[in-house]
């Protein structure tokens, strides 16, 4: 057991020192690791245990790189929910975190797309929450908007003061669709019960 613990510790040190690219395959990594004299000290470990440790190391490595890359994208003041990789790449390619993310440009693009997808999901979720908090929007709102633009303007005037509305500025059609869906949902549910309404059992009692 003592030898296995020492071997595990040595392998972790080797991985930390020599394996910096999470896209590297186990075969490539093993070839690199074998060139270090410390590799012999990992003999007490089975091959599958070494590969498992390698994959765990790559997972942690990718998590750290992804966190730094996300932070880099967060710092781009001109980034909107409709920004493209081509646009943003020009702004970040001189930052060390850009190169550290991956040696593969396609991997960097994939991470950017994942980031944008997460941002859009979060933005829409937050906007729906804002609509639930906006009391001027009721079960009557859809009909009122159909009859006159005044109610729609009243709603917009309130929403535009909140950053959860403004973050969707580059997607006005999507934003409007979300509002209409919310109105239809409220209309379908009908008027809310009066705040003083009591349960039937309480009234009978």
C-alpha positions in Angstrom: 0.0 0.0 0.0 2.9 2.4 0.9 4.5 1.9 -2.6 1.2 2.5 -4.3 0.7 5.8 -2.4 4.2 7.0 -3.3 3.6 6.0 -6.9 0.3 7.9 -7.0 2.0 11.0 -5.6 4.8 10.7 -8.1 2.4 10.3 -11.0 0.4 13.4 -10.0 3.6 15.4 -9.8 4.6 14.1 -13.3 1.2 15.1 -14.7 1.3 18.5 -13.2 4.9 19.2 -14.5 4.6 17.7 -18.0 1.0 17.6 -19.1 -0.4 21.1 -19.9 -2.7 20.3 -22.8 -6.1 18.8 -21.9 -6.6 17.8 -25.5 -3.6 15.4 -25.4 -4.4 11.7 -25.8 -3.3 9.1 -23.2 -0.9 7.6 -25.8 0.8 10.9 -26.4 0.9 11.7 -22.7 2.4 8.3 -21.8 5.1 8.8 -24.4 6.0 12.2 -22.9 5.9 10.9 -19.3 8.2 7.9 -20.0 11.0 10.3 -20.9 11.1 11.4 -17.3 13.2 9.2 -14.9 10.5 9.5 -12.3 8.2 7.4 -14.5 9.8 4.2 -13.2 8.5 5.1 -9.7 4.9 4.7 -11.0 5.4 1.0 -11.8 3.3 -0.2 -8.7 0.3 1.3 -10.5 -1.7 -0.6 -13.1 -2.0 0.9 -16.6 -5.7 1.6 -16.1 -5.0 3.5 -12.9 -2.4 5.7 -14.6 -4.8 6.5 -17.4 -7.6 7.3 -14.9 -5.3 9.7 -13.1 -4.4 11.3 -16.5 -8.0 11.8 -17.4 -8.8 13.3 -14.0 -5.8 15.6 -14.4 -7.0 16.7 -17.9 -10.5 17.3 -16.5 -9.1 19.6 -13.8 -6.8 21.3 -16.3 -9.7 22.0 -18.7 -11.9 23.3 -15.8 -9.2 25.9 -14.9 -8.6 26.9 -18.5 -12.3 27.2 -19.1 -12.7 29.4 -16.0 -10.0 31.7 -17.2 -11.4 31.8 -20.8 -14.9 32.6 -19.4 -13.4 35.4 -17.3 -11.7 36.8 -20.4 -15.0 36.8 -22.4 -16.8 38.4 -19.4 -14.3 41.3 -19.7 -15.2 42.0 -23.4 -17.3 45.2 -23.0 -18.6 45.0 -26.6 -19.8 41.4 -26.3 -23.6 41.0 -26.9 -25.8 37.9 -27.1 -25.5 38.0 -30.9 -21.7 38.5 -31.1 -19.9 36.1 -33.4 -16.6 34.2 -32.8 -15.1 36.1 -35.7 -15.8 39.5 -34.0 -14.7 38.5 -30.5 -11.7 36.6 -31.6 -10.1 39.8 -32.9 -10.5 41.4 -29.5 -9.1 38.6 -27.3 -6.4 36.9 -29.4 -3.6 38.9 -27.9 -4.6 38.0 -24.3 -2.5 35.1 -22.9 -5.7 33.4 -21.7 -6.7 33.0 -25.4 -3.7 30.9 -26.2 -3.8 29.0 -22.9 -7.4 27.9 -23.5 -6.3 25.4 -26.2 -3.8 24.9 -29.0 -6.8 24.2 -31.2 -8.7 27.2 -32.7 -11.8 24.9 -33.2 -11.7 24.1 -29.4 -11.6 27.8 -28.6 -14.5 28.4 -30.9 -16.5 25.5 -29.3 -15.8 27.0 -25.8 -17.0 30.4 -27.1 -20.2 28.9 -28.5 -20.8 27.1 -25.2 -20.3 30.3 -23.3 -22.7 32.2 -25.6 -25.4 29.4 -25.3 -25.1 29.6 -21.5 -25.3 33.4 -21.5 -28.4 33.4 -23.7 -30.1 30.7 -21.5 -29.4 32.8 -18.4 -30.5 36.0 -20.0 -33.9 34.6 -21.0 -34.4 33.0 -17.7 -33.7 36.3 -15.9 -36.0 38.2 -18.3 -38.8 35.7 -17.6 -38.3 36.3 -13.9 -38.5 40.1 -14.5 -41.8 39.6 -16.3 -43.2 37.7 -13.3 -42.1 40.6 -11.0 -43.8 43.2 -13.2 -47.2 43.7 -11.8 -48.5 45.9 -14.5 -48.6 42.8 -16.8 -51.8 41.0 -15.9 -54.2 38.4 -17.4 -55.8 41.4 -19.3 -52.6 42.6 -20.9 -52.8 40.7 -24.1 -56.3 42.0 -24.9 -55.3 45.6 -23.9 -52.3 45.5 -26.2 -54.4 44.3 -29.0 -56.8 47.2 -28.5 -54.2 49.9 -28.0 -50.5 50.5 -28.1 -50.7 52.5 -24.9 -50.6 49.5 -22.6 -47.6 48.0 -24.5 -45.8 51.4 -24.1 -46.6 51.4 -20.4 -45.0 47.9 -20.0 -42.0 48.8 -22.1 -41.4 52.0 -20.1 -41.2 50.0 -16.9 -39.1 47.1 -18.3 -36.5 49.3 -20.0 -35.2 50.5 -16.6 -34.1 46.9 -15.7 -30.8 45.4 -17.0 -32.5 42.1 -17.5 -34.5 43.8 -20.3 -31.5 45.7 -21.7 -29.3 42.7 -22.0 -31.6 41.4 -24.7 -31.3 44.6 -26.7 -29.6 42.9 -29.6 -32.5 40.4 -29.8 -35.6 42.6 -29.8 -37.8 40.0 -31.6 -36.9 37.2 -29.2 -37.5 39.6 -26.3 -40.9 40.6 -27.6 -41.9 36.9 -28.2 -41.1 36.1 -24.6 -43.4 38.9 -23.4 -46.2 37.7 -25.6 -45.8 34.2 -24.4 -45.9 35.4 -20.8 -49.1 37.4 -21.5 -50.8 34.4 -23.1 -49.9 32.3 -20.1 -51.4 34.9 -17.7 -54.5 35.1 -19.9 -55.0 31.3 -19.9 -54.7 31.2 -16.1 -57.2 33.9 -15.6 -57.5 36.4 -12.8 -55.6 35.6 -9.6 -57.6 34.9 -6.4 -58.3 37.9 -4.2 -55.5 38.3 -1.5 -58.1 38.0 1.2 -59.8 34.9 -0.2 -59.9 32.0 2.3 -60.0 28.3 1.7 -63.5 26.7 1.5 -62.8 24.7 4.7 -62.0 28.0 6.6 -65.2 29.6 5.4 -67.3 26.6 6.4 -65.7 26.6 9.8 
